[in-house]
Amino acid sequence: MERLWMNARRDSTDGPENVDELFAEIVAGLERDGVGKDWLDLDEASPEDLNPRDDATDDFASEPADEPERRDRDDEDHYVPPEPPPFPVLRASTIAALGLFVLGIVLLVAPGIFGLQPRIGTPLSLVALCAGVGWLILRMRNTPPPDSGWDDGAQV
């Protein structure tokens, strides 16, 4: 039974070997329908064909265009956004995590400030950076804020 399926697939005419013939049939059908007869052939076109000049457009361009009336900006209503809420007060653990992060950057850039050699300061800086970032990530909230109300939006 499997051999019959393999033969049917092999004898199929919709494979990649028929793509050129199929494309030629499509193009011939479009040419028969008259598609593309009025298109400009860029190989045979002269510079005058590419930039046609019309006398009507020259007459129109010589007359000054009517300018629209200018309106005062004071007359229009503008949206004035509300003041943004203040930044929340940072907790002690957040300040400690940010301190570890800054300590890691300082140890990475200039370990000599603390009297350390770069071969000792670099691993310590990477540990401090990872600890600070990890602490911040672990402190992220997964719940909505307590003042969000009954509508939680589109939480999944």
C-alpha positions in Angstrom: 0.0 0.0 0.0 2.8 2.4 0.8 4.4 1.7 -2.5 1.3 2.8 -4.3 1.3 6.2 -2.5 5.0 6.7 -3.3 4.3 6.1 -7.0 1.4 8.5 -7.0 3.5 11.2 -5.5 6.4 10.7 -7.9 4.0 10.9 -10.9 2.5 14.1 -9.7 2.8 17.1 -12.1 2.7 19.8 -9.4 6.4 19.5 -8.5 9.2 22.1 -9.1 10.0 20.7 -12.5 6.9 22.2 -13.9 7.2 25.8 -12.5 8.7 27.3 -15.7 5.9 25.9 -17.9 3.2 27.0 -15.5 4.7 30.5 -15.4 4.8 30.7 -19.2 1.1 29.7 -19.3 0.1 32.4 -16.8 2.1 35.1 -18.7 0.6 33.9 -22.1 -3.0 34.1 -20.6 -2.4 37.6 -19.2 -1.0 38.8 -22.6 -4.1 37.3 -24.3 -6.3 39.2 -21.9 -4.5 42.4 -22.8 -2.9 43.0 -19.4 0.2 45.2 -19.6 -0.2 46.5 -23.2 -0.2 50.1 -22.1 2.7 49.8 -19.8 5.9 51.7 -20.7 8.8 49.5 -21.7 11.8 51.1 -20.1 14.3 49.5 -22.5 12.6 51.2 -25.6 11.5 54.4 -23.9 13.1 57.8 -24.7 13.7 60.6 -22.1 10.6 62.5 -23.5 8.4 59.4 -22.7 9.6 59.3 -19.2 8.9 62.9 -18.4 5.8 63.9 -20.4 4.9 67.6 -20.4 1.3 68.7 -20.6 0.4 72.3 -21.6 -2.5 72.2 -19.1 -0.2 71.7 -16.2 2.1 74.5 -17.3 -0.9 76.9 -17.3 -2.0 75.7 -13.9 1.5 76.1 -12.4 1.9 79.7 -13.6 -1.1 80.9 -11.6 -0.6 81.3 -7.9 -2.4 78.7 -5.8 -5.0 79.9 -3.3 -3.6 79.5 0.2 -6.0 78.1 2.8 -7.1 80.4 5.5 -4.8 80.4 8.5 -6.6 79.8 11.8 -5.4 81.0 15.2 -4.1 78.2 17.3 -5.9 79.7 20.3 -9.2 79.0 18.7 -8.7 75.2 18.6 -9.2 73.0 21.6 -6.1 71.2 22.6 -5.8 68.1 24.7 -3.9 68.9 27.9 -2.7 65.6 29.5 -3.0 65.3 33.2 0.0 65.5 35.4 1.8 62.1 35.7 1.6 60.4 39.1 4.7 60.8 41.3 7.3 58.1 41.5 6.6 55.6 44.2 8.8 55.6 47.2 11.6 53.0 46.9 11.7 50.3 49.6 14.8 49.5 51.4 15.3 46.1 49.6 15.0 47.9 46.2 17.6 50.4 47.2 19.9 47.6 48.3 19.4 45.8 45.0 20.2 49.0 43.1 23.2 49.5 45.3 24.5 46.1 44.4 24.0 46.9 40.8 26.0 50.1 41.0 28.7 48.4 43.1 29.1 45.8 40.4 29.5 48.5 37.7 32.1 50.4 39.8 34.0 47.2 40.5 34.0 46.3 36.8 35.1 49.7 35.6 37.5 50.7 38.4 38.4 48.0 40.9 41.4 50.1 42.0 39.1 52.4 44.0 38.6 49.6 46.5 42.3 48.5 46.3 41.6 45.4 44.2 43.4 44.0 41.2 41.3 43.5 38.0 41.6 39.7 38.3 39.8 39.8 41.6 37.5 42.8 41.0 36.0 41.4 37.8 34.5 38.2 39.3 33.3 40.2 42.3 31.7 42.8 40.0 29.9 40.1 38.0 28.6 38.5 41.2 27.4 41.9 42.5 25.7 42.7 39.1 24.0 39.3 39.0 22.9 39.6 42.6 21.5 43.1 42.1 19.6 42.1 38.9 18.4 38.9 40.4 17.1 40.6 43.5 15.2 43.2 41.4 13.7 40.4 39.3 12.6 38.4 42.3 10.9 41.4 43.8 8.7 42.0 40.8 5.0 41.8 41.6 2.8 39.3 39.8 -0.4 40.8 41.2 -2.2 44.0 40.4 -1.7 47.0 42.7 -4.1 47.1 45.6 -5.8 50.3 44.3 -6.6 48.9 40.9 -10.3 48.3 41.6 -12.4 45.4 40.6 -11.5 45.5 36.8 -8.2 43.7 36.3 -8.2 44.3 32.5 -7.1 41.5 30.2 -5.0 39.5 32.6 -4.6 35.9 31.7 
